[in-house]
Structures are given as structure tokens and as C-alpha cells.
Amino acid sequence: MSINLIEAQNESWSNFCKYHVGDWHGNWTTFSSEGQLTNSIQCIRSFRLNEDGTEIQHHNHYTYEDGKKESKLYGNYNKSTLRSLFLKNCFSWGLKQVDSGTKFFFETGFRYEQRRISVVGIYKNGISIDSVLVISEHIADFPDKPTSTVKQITGINWNGISKTITDDYQVSSSEEKIWTALESLGIDYFTMHFSDGISISCPQVIEKGQHFLTVIDWQVLPTFWQRGIRKYDQSGFSSLTLEEFHKPQ
């Protein structure tokens, strides 16, 4: 393994430890591709770092609508076994290849202060969008449930900065960006807006070898916007880009 790759893995691991270790109390809300709420549960995602900082243990503690509780161990992670990419406060993971007949999904999220959000896109038979899971979390206690289900987000062309990490942990230099609406991706993309300033846009149908994007937006504050973009090429997943926008004064 090259020195540069080791340093890049170290940086991704450091971001994991800095931003995401803790007990994240979350409301998990699932919507159909038609925008109908189909399920709502609570879950604590627990990431515990060992004493020497070399391993993180991941448990999920679920509370279902009928009151049933369940805990699952999802793994002991270290620098060489990370399934996610961590770029600053942004994280993303999912299947790297598209294969029809099998389940395909991705998750992208962000942390800001004591809050964390993420969105999971799930494809039916690996080819057509089936459902969307929206996760809203707080480090100390469960956040309030949203008062509305779907909210259209509008904005202006804010100035921003983007940075990209590739699948092999290479991080780009920063580039200037201008905010654009998710609807600009085109009619072949499925776009939904939720409460809490959260949005998703991804292809309605995907095929193996296709170039496409999956995009998650979070308007954290009236003056601060974050966007996470997963990119796929003919070989599969290739990179994660974090874009951060601030409203001009």
C-alpha cells in the first residue's frame, strides 16, 4: 500500500471518529416512490471507539411501531475495513455495482453540530427506484418528528465550494461551485423534497454500465446548504463530492 493511500485512509478514518462516533438517536421514516409515508420507527445508531482509537463498534437499537425492540451488531470497523467514505462531515456508502435482479441502495448524510441527517435510496430488483428512507438524528436525544411530510425547497444561486474523494481515497483540491436546483438534473431523475430541508434526486431507472449521479441535499440553516453527490461510471461507483453553499451577504 502506498504512503499516499495510507494517509488518505487515515484522513477518512479521522473524519469518521471526529464527526460520527456517539449514540445517534434517530427518527427513520420510509416513503414510497409515490411520496406516501409507509413506515416510521426510532433507532439509536451507536458508534463506539475503543481506547486506542483503532476500532469502532457499530450497534443499531431499533424501536418499532408496535413497541418491539431489537438490537443488531453491524460490525467492528477499522481503517482497512471501512465501507463508507468520510469527507469532512459528510459520509456515504452503498453498493458499488448495479446488477438487475438484486437489491441496490445508497446512503449519504451529513453532521452539523449535534444533528445528523442521511437519506437512503432503495431500488427494486436493482433497476427502478422503490423507496426512500429519511433519517433525522440527534446526539443527545430523539429529535422532534417533523410536522409536515413533504416540503418544496426553493433557493437562489448561492456560491459554494466542492471537494471530491474517489473510491480509492484520493481527495481533490477545493473548487468553486454555484448552487443549482435538483430538478436541473432532468426528467430521467426522481426528485423528492422533505421537511427539515432534506431532498433527494437519483435516476428513476438505472442499468449496469450507466453513468449517473445520486444527490442528497440538506439546507441546514437559512444561510447554509450542503449537498452530497455519489458518482457512478461504467465500472460502478467512482467518487463522493461534498458541496457546501453559503448565502451571499
ROSEVEX-965950 format. One line per 3 residues: number of its first residue (from 1); their letters; for each residue x, y, z of N, C-alpha, C. Coordinates in Angstrom, 1 decimal. Layout:
NUM	A	X,Y,Z,X,Y,Z,X,Y,Z | ...
END
This chain:
1	MSI	0.8,-1.2,0.0,0.0,0.0,0.0,0.9,1.2,0.0 | 0.6,2.2,-0.9,1.4,3.4,-1.0,1.2,4.3,0.2 | 2.2,5.2,0.5,2.1,6.1,1.6,1.0,7.1,1.4
4	NLI	0.7,7.5,0.2,-0.4,8.4,-0.1,-1.7,7.8,0.2 | -1.9,6.5,-0.1,-3.1,5.8,0.2,-3.3,5.6,1.7 | -2.3,5.3,2.4,-2.4,5.2,3.8,-2.8,6.5,4.5
7	EAQ	-2.2,7.6,4.0,-2.5,8.9,4.5,-4.0,9.2,4.2 | -4.5,8.9,3.0,-5.9,9.2,2.6,-6.8,8.3,3.5 | -6.5,7.1,3.7,-7.3,6.2,4.6,-7.4,6.8,6.0
10	NES	-6.2,7.3,6.5,-6.1,7.9,7.8,-7.0,9.1,7.9 | -7.1,9.9,6.9,-7.9,11.1,6.9,-9.4,10.7,7.0 | -9.8,9.7,6.2,-11.2,9.3,6.2,-11.5,8.7,7.5
13	WSN	-10.7,7.9,8.1,-10.9,7.4,9.5,-11.0,8.5,10.5 | -10.1,9.4,10.4,-10.2,10.6,11.3,-11.5,11.3,11.3 | -12.0,11.5,10.1,-13.3,12.2,9.9,-14.4,11.3,10.5
16	FCK	-14.4,10.0,10.4,-15.3,9.1,11.0,-15.3,9.3,12.5 | -14.2,9.3,13.1,-14.0,9.4,14.5,-14.4,10.8,15.0 | -14.1,11.8,14.3,-14.4,13.2,14.7,-15.8,13.5,14.7
19	YHV	-16.5,13.1,13.6,-17.9,13.6,13.4,-19.0,12.6,13.7 | -18.7,11.3,13.8,-19.8,10.4,13.8,-19.8,9.4,15.0 | -18.7,9.4,15.8,-18.8,8.5,16.9,-19.7,9.0,18.0
22	GDW	-20.5,8.1,18.6,-21.5,8.5,19.6,-22.8,7.7,19.4 | -23.8,8.0,20.2,-25.1,7.4,20.1,-26.1,8.3,19.5 | -26.4,8.0,18.2,-27.3,8.9,17.4,-28.7,8.4,17.5
25	HGN	-29.5,9.3,18.1,-31.0,9.0,18.3,-31.7,9.5,17.1 | -32.3,8.5,16.3,-32.9,8.9,15.1,-34.4,8.5,14.9 | -35.1,9.4,14.1,-36.4,9.0,13.5,-36.2,8.5,12.1
28	WTT	-36.6,7.3,11.8,-36.4,6.7,10.5,-37.7,6.6,9.8 | -37.9,7.4,8.7,-39.2,7.5,8.0,-39.0,7.0,6.6 | -39.8,6.0,6.2,-39.8,5.5,4.8,-40.9,6.0,4.0
31	FSS	-40.6,6.4,2.8,-41.6,6.8,1.8,-41.5,6.0,0.5 | -42.7,5.7,-0.1,-42.7,5.1,-1.3,-42.3,6.0,-2.4 | -42.0,5.5,-3.6,-41.6,6.3,-4.7,-42.7,7.3,-5.2
34	EGQ	-43.9,7.1,-4.7,-45.0,8.0,-4.9,-45.2,9.0,-3.9 | -44.3,9.0,-2.9,-44.3,10.0,-1.8,-45.1,9.7,-0.6 | -45.7,8.5,-0.6,-46.5,8.1,0.6,-45.7,7.6,1.7
37	LTN	-46.0,8.0,3.0,-45.3,7.5,4.1,-45.7,6.1,4.4 | -44.8,5.1,4.4,-45.1,3.7,4.6,-44.6,3.1,5.9 | -43.7,3.8,6.6,-43.2,3.2,7.8,-42.4,4.3,8.6
40	SIQ	-42.5,4.2,9.9,-41.8,5.1,10.8,-41.3,4.4,12.1 | -40.0,4.4,12.3,-39.5,3.7,13.5,-38.5,4.7,14.2 | -38.0,4.3,15.4,-36.9,5.0,16.0,-35.7,4.1,16.1
43	CIR	-34.5,4.6,16.0,-33.3,3.8,16.1,-32.2,4.6,16.7 | -31.4,4.0,17.5,-30.2,4.6,18.0,-29.0,3.9,17.3 | -28.3,4.7,16.5,-27.1,4.1,15.9,-25.9,4.4,16.8
46	SFR	-25.3,3.4,17.3,-24.2,3.6,18.3,-22.9,3.2,17.7 | -22.0,4.2,17.6,-20.6,4.0,17.2,-19.7,4.3,18.3 | -19.0,3.2,18.8,-18.2,3.3,20.0,-16.7,3.0,19.6
49	LNE	-15.9,4.0,19.9,-14.4,3.9,19.6,-13.7,3.3,20.8 | -12.8,2.3,20.5,-12.1,1.7,21.5,-11.0,2.6,22.1 | -10.3,2.2,23.2,-9.4,3.1,23.9,-8.3,3.5,23.1
52	DGT	-7.7,2.7,22.2,-6.5,3.1,21.5,-6.9,3.7,20.1 | -8.2,3.9,19.8,-8.6,4.7,18.6,-8.5,3.9,17.4 | -8.4,2.6,17.4,-8.1,1.8,16.2,-9.4,1.0,15.7
55	EIQ	-10.4,1.0,16.5,-11.6,0.2,16.1,-12.9,0.9,16.6 | -13.9,0.8,15.7,-15.2,1.3,16.1,-16.2,0.2,16.0 | -17.0,0.0,17.1,-18.1,-1.0,17.1,-19.4,-0.3,16.8
58	HHN	-20.2,-0.9,15.9,-21.4,-0.3,15.4,-22.6,-1.2,15.8 | -23.5,-0.7,16.7,-24.8,-1.4,17.0,-25.9,-0.5,16.6 | -27.0,-1.1,16.1,-28.3,-0.4,15.9,-29.3,-0.9,16.9
61	HYT	-30.0,0.0,17.6,-31.0,-0.4,18.6,-32.4,0.2,18.1 | -33.3,-0.7,17.6,-34.5,-0.3,16.9,-35.7,-0.4,17.9 | -36.6,0.6,17.7,-37.9,0.5,18.4,-39.0,0.6,17.3
64	YED	-39.7,-0.4,17.1,-40.7,-0.5,16.0,-42.0,0.2,16.4 | -42.9,0.3,15.4,-44.2,1.0,15.7,-45.1,0.2,16.7 | -44.9,-1.1,16.7,-45.7,-1.9,17.7,-45.1,-2.0,19.0
67	GKK	-44.0,-1.3,19.3,-43.3,-1.3,20.6,-42.2,-2.3,20.7 | -42.0,-3.2,19.7,-41.0,-4.2,19.8,-39.6,-3.5,19.7 | -38.7,-4.1,20.5,-37.3,-3.5,20.4,-36.3,-4.6,20.0
70	ESK	-35.3,-4.2,19.3,-34.3,-5.2,18.7,-33.0,-4.5,18.5 | -31.9,-5.2,18.8,-30.6,-4.7,18.7,-29.8,-5.5,17.7 | -29.0,-4.9,16.8,-28.2,-5.7,15.9,-26.7,-5.1,15.9
73	LYG	-25.8,-6.0,15.8,-24.4,-5.6,15.6,-24.1,-5.6,14.1 | -23.6,-4.5,13.6,-23.2,-4.4,12.2,-21.8,-4.4,11.9 | -20.9,-4.5,12.9,-19.5,-4.7,12.6,-18.6,-4.0,13.5
76	NYN	-17.4,-4.4,13.5,-16.2,-3.7,14.1,-15.4,-3.2,13.0 | -15.3,-1.9,12.9,-14.6,-1.2,11.8,-13.3,-0.8,12.2 | -12.3,-0.8,11.2,-11.0,-0.2,11.4,-10.7,0.5,10.0
79	KST	-9.5,1.0,9.9,-9.2,1.8,8.7,-9.3,1.0,7.5 | -8.9,-0.3,7.5,-8.8,-1.1,6.3,-10.2,-1.8,6.0 | -11.2,-1.7,6.9,-12.4,-2.4,6.6,-13.6,-1.4,6.5
82	LRS	-13.3,-0.1,6.4,-14.4,0.9,6.2,-15.2,0.6,5.0 | -16.5,0.7,5.1,-17.4,0.5,4.0,-17.9,1.9,3.5 | -17.6,2.9,4.2,-18.1,4.3,3.9,-16.9,5.1,3.5
85	LFL	-17.2,6.2,2.8,-16.2,7.3,2.6,-16.6,8.4,3.5 | -15.6,9.1,4.1,-15.9,10.2,5.0,-15.1,11.4,4.5 | -15.8,12.4,4.1,-15.2,13.6,3.6,-15.7,14.8,4.4
88	KNC	-14.8,15.3,5.2,-15.2,16.3,6.3,-16.3,15.7,7.1 | -17.4,16.4,7.2,-18.6,16.0,8.0,-19.5,15.1,7.2 | -19.2,14.8,5.9,-20.1,14.1,5.1,-19.7,12.6,5.0
91	FSW	-20.7,11.7,4.9,-20.4,10.3,4.7,-21.3,9.7,3.7 | -20.8,8.6,3.1,-21.7,7.9,2.1,-21.2,6.5,1.9 | -22.1,5.6,1.6,-21.8,4.2,1.3,-22.9,3.6,0.6
94	GLK	-22.7,2.4,0.1,-23.8,1.7,-0.7,-23.1,0.7,-1.6 | -24.0,0.0,-2.3,-23.5,-1.0,-3.3,-22.7,-0.2,-4.4 | -21.6,-0.8,-4.8,-20.8,-0.2,-5.8,-21.1,-0.6,-7.2
97	QVD	-21.8,-1.7,-7.4,-22.2,-2.2,-8.7,-23.7,-2.3,-8.8 | -24.2,-2.0,-10.1,-25.6,-2.2,-10.4,-25.8,-3.5,-11.1 | -26.6,-4.4,-10.5,-27.0,-5.6,-11.1,-28.5,-5.8,-11.1
100	SGT	-29.1,-6.0,-12.2,-30.6,-6.3,-12.2,-30.9,-7.6,-11.5 | -32.0,-7.5,-10.8,-32.4,-8.7,-10.1,-31.9,-8.8,-8.6 | -31.0,-7.9,-8.3,-30.6,-7.8,-6.9,-30.8,-6.4,-6.3
103	KFF	-30.8,-6.3,-5.0,-31.1,-5.1,-4.4,-30.0,-4.1,-4.5 | -30.3,-2.8,-4.9,-29.3,-1.8,-5.0,-29.7,-0.6,-4.1 | -28.8,-0.1,-3.3,-29.1,1.0,-2.4,-27.9,1.9,-2.3
106	FET	-28.1,3.1,-1.7,-27.0,4.0,-1.3,-27.5,4.8,-0.2 | -26.6,5.3,0.6,-26.9,6.2,1.7,-25.8,7.4,1.8 | -26.3,8.6,1.9,-25.4,9.8,2.0,-26.0,10.6,3.1
109	GFR	-25.1,11.2,3.9,-25.5,12.0,5.0,-24.5,13.0,5.5 | -24.9,13.8,6.5,-24.0,14.9,7.0,-24.2,15.1,8.5 | -23.2,15.6,9.1,-23.4,16.1,10.5,-23.2,17.6,10.6
112	YEQ	-24.0,18.2,11.4,-23.8,19.7,11.7,-24.1,19.9,13.2 | -23.1,20.3,13.9,-23.2,20.4,15.4,-23.8,19.1,16.0 | -24.9,19.2,16.7,-25.4,18.0,17.4,-26.4,17.2,16.5
115	RRI	-26.6,17.6,15.3,-27.6,17.0,14.4,-26.9,16.2,13.3 | -27.6,15.2,12.8,-27.1,14.4,11.7,-28.3,14.0,10.8 | -28.2,14.0,9.5,-29.3,13.5,8.7,-28.6,12.6,7.6
118	SVV	-29.4,11.7,7.1,-29.0,10.9,6.0,-30.2,10.4,5.2 | -30.0,10.1,4.0,-31.1,9.6,3.1,-30.6,8.3,2.4 | -31.5,7.3,2.4,-31.2,6.0,1.7,-32.1,5.9,0.5
121	GIY	-31.5,5.7,-0.7,-32.3,5.3,-1.8,-32.3,3.8,-2.1 | -33.5,3.2,-2.3,-33.5,1.8,-2.4,-34.2,1.5,-3.8 | -33.6,0.6,-4.5,-34.0,0.3,-5.9,-34.6,-1.2,-5.9
124	KNG	-35.8,-1.3,-6.5,-36.4,-2.6,-6.7,-35.8,-3.4,-7.8 | -35.4,-4.6,-7.5,-34.8,-5.5,-8.4,-33.5,-4.9,-9.0 | -32.9,-3.9,-8.3,-31.7,-3.3,-8.7,-31.8,-2.3,-9.9
127	ISI	-33.0,-2.0,-10.3,-33.1,-1.2,-11.5,-34.1,0.0,-11.4 | -35.1,0.0,-10.6,-36.1,1.1,-10.5,-36.3,1.5,-9.1 | -36.4,2.8,-8.9,-36.5,3.4,-7.5,-37.7,2.8,-6.9
130	DSV	-37.6,2.4,-5.7,-38.7,1.7,-4.9,-39.1,2.5,-3.7 | -38.2,3.0,-2.9,-38.5,3.7,-1.7,-37.3,4.5,-1.2 | -37.6,5.5,-0.3,-36.6,6.4,0.2,-36.8,6.4,1.7
133	LVI	-35.6,6.2,2.4,-35.6,6.2,3.9,-34.9,7.5,4.3 | -35.6,8.3,5.1,-35.1,9.6,5.6,-34.8,9.4,7.1 | -33.5,9.7,7.5,-33.1,9.6,8.8,-32.7,10.9,9.4
136	SEH	-33.3,11.3,10.5,-33.0,12.6,11.2,-32.6,12.2,12.6 | -31.3,12.6,13.0,-30.7,12.2,14.2,-30.2,13.3,15.1 | -30.1,13.0,16.4,-29.5,14.0,17.3,-28.7,13.2,18.3
139	IAD	-27.5,13.8,18.7,-26.6,13.1,19.5,-27.1,12.8,20.9 | -28.0,13.7,21.5,-28.4,13.6,22.9,-29.7,12.8,23.1 | -30.7,13.1,22.2,-32.0,12.5,22.4,-32.7,12.5,21.1
142	FPD	-33.8,11.8,21.0,-34.6,11.8,19.7,-35.1,13.2,19.3 | -34.8,13.6,18.1,-35.3,14.9,17.6,-36.9,14.9,17.5 | -37.4,16.1,17.5,-38.9,16.2,17.3,-39.2,15.6,15.9
145	KPT	-40.3,14.9,15.8,-40.8,14.5,14.5,-41.3,15.6,13.7 | -41.0,15.6,12.4,-41.5,16.8,11.5,-43.0,16.9,11.5 | -43.4,18.2,11.4,-44.8,18.5,11.4,-45.5,18.3,10.1
148	STV	-44.7,18.3,9.0,-45.2,18.0,7.7,-44.3,17.0,7.0 | -44.9,16.3,6.0,-44.2,15.2,5.3,-43.3,15.7,4.2 | -43.9,16.5,3.3,-43.1,16.9,2.2,-43.1,18.4,2.0
151	KQI	-42.0,19.0,1.8,-42.0,20.5,1.6,-41.0,20.8,0.4 | -41.6,21.6,-0.5,-40.8,22.0,-1.6,-39.7,23.0,-1.2 | -38.5,22.8,-1.6,-37.4,23.7,-1.2,-37.1,24.6,-2.4
154	TGI	-37.0,25.9,-2.2,-36.6,26.8,-3.3,-35.4,27.5,-2.8 | -34.6,28.0,-3.7,-33.3,28.7,-3.3,-32.9,29.6,-4.4 | -31.7,30.1,-4.2,-31.1,31.0,-5.2,-29.7,30.5,-5.5
157	NWN	-29.1,31.1,-6.5,-27.7,30.6,-6.9,-26.7,31.1,-5.9 | -26.5,30.3,-4.8,-25.5,30.6,-3.8,-24.1,30.2,-4.3 | -23.1,30.9,-3.8,-21.8,30.5,-4.1,-21.3,29.4,-3.1
160	GIS	-20.5,28.5,-3.6,-20.1,27.4,-2.8,-18.7,26.8,-3.1 | -18.3,25.8,-2.4,-17.0,25.1,-2.5,-17.3,23.7,-2.6 | -16.6,22.9,-3.5,-16.8,21.5,-3.6,-15.4,20.8,-3.4
163	KTI	-15.5,19.6,-2.9,-14.3,18.7,-2.8,-14.7,17.3,-3.0 | -13.9,16.5,-3.6,-14.2,15.1,-4.0,-13.2,14.1,-3.5 | -13.8,13.0,-3.0,-12.9,11.8,-2.6,-13.3,10.7,-3.5
166	TDD	-12.3,10.0,-4.1,-12.6,8.9,-5.0,-12.7,7.6,-4.2 | -13.1,6.6,-4.9,-13.3,5.3,-4.3,-12.0,4.7,-3.7 | -10.8,5.2,-4.1,-9.5,4.8,-3.6,-8.9,5.9,-2.7
169	YQV	-9.8,6.7,-2.1,-9.5,7.7,-1.1,-8.6,8.9,-1.5 | -8.6,9.1,-2.8,-7.8,10.3,-3.3,-8.7,11.5,-3.2 | -8.3,12.6,-2.5,-9.1,13.8,-2.2,-8.6,14.9,-3.1
172	SSS	-9.5,15.6,-3.8,-9.2,16.7,-4.7,-9.0,18.0,-3.9 | -8.5,18.9,-4.6,-8.4,20.3,-4.1,-9.8,20.9,-4.2 | -10.0,22.0,-3.5,-11.4,22.6,-3.5,-11.6,23.4,-4.8
175	EEK	-12.9,23.4,-5.2,-13.3,24.1,-6.4,-14.5,25.0,-6.1 | -14.7,26.1,-6.8,-15.8,26.9,-6.6,-17.0,26.3,-7.4 | -18.2,26.5,-6.7,-19.4,25.9,-7.3,-20.6,27.0,-7.2
178	IWT	-21.6,26.9,-8.0,-22.8,27.7,-7.9,-23.9,26.7,-7.7 | -24.8,27.0,-6.7,-26.0,26.2,-6.4,-26.9,26.1,-7.6 | -27.4,24.9,-7.9,-28.5,24.8,-8.9,-29.5,23.8,-8.3
181	ALE	-30.7,24.0,-8.8,-31.8,23.1,-8.3,-31.7,21.7,-8.7 | -32.1,20.7,-7.9,-32.0,19.3,-8.2,-32.8,19.0,-9.5 | -33.9,19.7,-9.7,-34.7,19.5,-10.9,-33.9,19.7,-12.2
184	SLG	-32.8,20.4,-12.2,-32.0,20.6,-13.4,-31.3,19.4,-13.9 | -31.3,18.3,-13.1,-30.7,17.0,-13.5,-31.5,16.4,-14.6 | -32.8,16.7,-14.8,-33.5,16.2,-16.0,-34.7,15.3,-15.6
187	IDY	-35.5,15.0,-16.6,-36.7,14.3,-16.3,-36.5,12.8,-16.0 | -35.3,12.3,-16.3,-35.0,10.9,-16.0,-34.6,10.7,-14.6 | -34.6,11.8,-13.8,-34.2,11.7,-12.4,-35.5,11.9,-11.5
190	FTM	-35.5,11.1,-10.4,-36.6,11.1,-9.4,-36.1,12.1,-8.3 | -37.0,13.1,-8.0,-36.6,14.1,-7.0,-37.8,14.2,-6.0 | -37.4,14.2,-4.7,-38.4,14.4,-3.6,-37.8,15.4,-2.6
193	HFS	-38.7,16.2,-2.1,-38.3,17.2,-1.0,-39.1,16.8,0.2 | -38.4,16.9,1.4,-38.9,16.5,2.7,-38.9,17.7,3.6 | -39.4,17.5,4.8,-39.3,18.6,5.8,-37.8,18.6,6.3
196	DGI	-37.5,19.6,7.1,-36.1,19.7,7.7,-35.1,20.1,6.6 | -35.6,20.5,5.4,-34.6,21.0,4.4,-33.9,19.8,3.7 | -34.5,18.6,3.7,-33.8,17.5,3.1,-34.4,17.1,1.8
199	SIS	-33.6,16.8,0.8,-34.1,16.4,-0.5,-33.2,15.3,-1.1 | -33.8,14.6,-2.1,-33.0,13.5,-2.8,-33.3,13.7,-4.3 | -32.3,13.4,-5.1,-32.5,13.2,-6.5,-31.6,12.1,-7.0
202	CPQ	-32.2,11.2,-7.8,-31.5,10.0,-8.3,-32.2,9.5,-9.5 | -31.6,8.7,-10.3,-32.3,8.2,-11.5,-33.5,7.3,-11.2 | -34.5,7.5,-12.0,-35.7,6.6,-11.8,-35.4,5.2,-12.1
205	VIE	-34.6,5.0,-13.1,-34.2,3.6,-13.5,-32.7,3.7,-13.8 | -32.0,2.6,-13.3,-30.5,2.5,-13.5,-30.2,1.2,-14.2 | -29.1,1.2,-14.9,-28.6,0.0,-15.6,-27.1,-0.2,-15.4
208	KGQ	-26.6,-1.4,-15.4,-25.2,-1.7,-15.3,-24.4,-1.0,-16.4 | -23.3,-0.3,-16.0,-22.5,0.4,-17.0,-23.0,1.8,-17.3 | -24.0,2.2,-16.7,-24.6,3.6,-16.9,-23.9,4.6,-16.1
211	HFL	-23.6,5.8,-16.6,-23.1,6.9,-15.9,-24.3,7.6,-15.2 | -24.3,7.8,-13.9,-25.3,8.6,-13.2,-24.9,9.1,-11.9 | -25.7,10.0,-11.3,-25.5,10.6,-10.0,-26.6,10.3,-9.0
214	TVI	-26.3,10.3,-7.7,-27.3,10.3,-6.7,-26.9,11.5,-5.8 | -27.9,12.3,-5.5,-27.7,13.6,-4.8,-28.6,13.7,-3.6 | -28.0,14.1,-2.5,-28.7,14.4,-1.3,-28.4,15.8,-0.9
217	DWQ	-29.5,16.6,-0.6,-29.4,18.0,-0.2,-29.8,18.1,1.3 | -29.2,19.0,2.0,-29.7,19.4,3.3,-29.4,20.9,3.5 | -30.5,21.6,3.5,-30.5,23.1,3.9,-30.4,23.1,5.4
220	VLP	-29.2,23.2,5.9,-29.0,23.1,7.4,-29.6,24.3,8.1 | -29.3,25.5,7.5,-29.7,26.8,8.0,-30.3,27.6,6.9 | -31.0,28.7,7.1,-31.4,29.5,6.0,-30.3,30.1,5.2
223	TFW	-29.1,30.1,5.7,-27.9,30.6,5.0,-26.8,29.6,4.7 | -27.1,28.3,5.0,-26.1,27.2,4.8,-26.7,26.0,4.2 | -26.1,25.5,3.1,-26.7,24.4,2.3,-25.6,23.4,2.1
226	QRG	-25.9,22.1,2.2,-24.9,21.0,1.9,-25.5,20.1,0.9 | -24.6,19.5,0.1,-25.0,18.6,-1.0,-24.0,17.5,-1.1 | -24.4,16.2,-1.1,-23.5,15.1,-1.3,-23.9,14.4,-2.5
229	IRK	-22.9,14.2,-3.4,-23.1,13.6,-4.7,-22.3,12.3,-4.9 | -22.9,11.2,-5.1,-22.3,9.9,-5.5,-22.2,9.8,-7.0 | -21.1,9.5,-7.5,-20.9,9.4,-9.0,-20.6,8.0,-9.4
232	YDQ	-21.3,7.5,-10.4,-21.1,6.2,-11.0,-20.7,6.3,-12.4 | -19.8,5.5,-12.9,-19.4,5.4,-14.3,-19.6,4.0,-14.8 | -19.0,3.6,-15.9,-19.3,2.3,-16.5,-18.8,1.2,-15.6
235	SGF	-17.8,1.5,-14.7,-17.3,0.5,-13.8,-18.0,0.4,-12.5 | -18.9,1.3,-12.2,-19.6,1.3,-10.9,-19.3,2.6,-10.2 | -19.4,2.6,-8.8,-19.2,3.8,-8.0,-17.8,4.3,-8.2
238	SSL	-17.6,5.6,-8.3,-16.3,6.2,-8.5,-15.9,7.2,-7.5 | -16.9,8.1,-7.0,-16.4,9.2,-6.1,-17.6,9.7,-5.4 | -17.3,10.5,-4.3,-18.2,11.2,-3.5,-17.8,12.7,-3.5
241	TLE	-18.7,13.6,-3.8,-18.4,15.0,-3.8,-19.2,15.7,-2.7 | -18.6,16.5,-1.9,-19.3,17.4,-0.9,-19.3,18.8,-1.4 | -20.5,19.4,-1.5,-20.6,20.8,-1.9,-21.2,21.5,-0.7
244	EFH	-20.6,22.7,-0.4,-21.1,23.5,0.7,-21.4,24.9,0.2 | -22.6,25.4,0.4,-23.0,26.7,-0.1,-23.4,27.6,1.1 | -23.1,28.9,0.9,-23.4,29.9,1.9,-24.2,31.0,1.2
247	KPQ	-25.2,31.5,1.8,-26.0,32.6,1.2,-25.2,33.9,1.1 | -25.1,34.5,0.0,-24.4,35.8,-0.1,-24.9,36.8,0.9 | -24.0,37.6,1.4,-24.4,38.7,2.3,-25.1,39.8,1.6
END
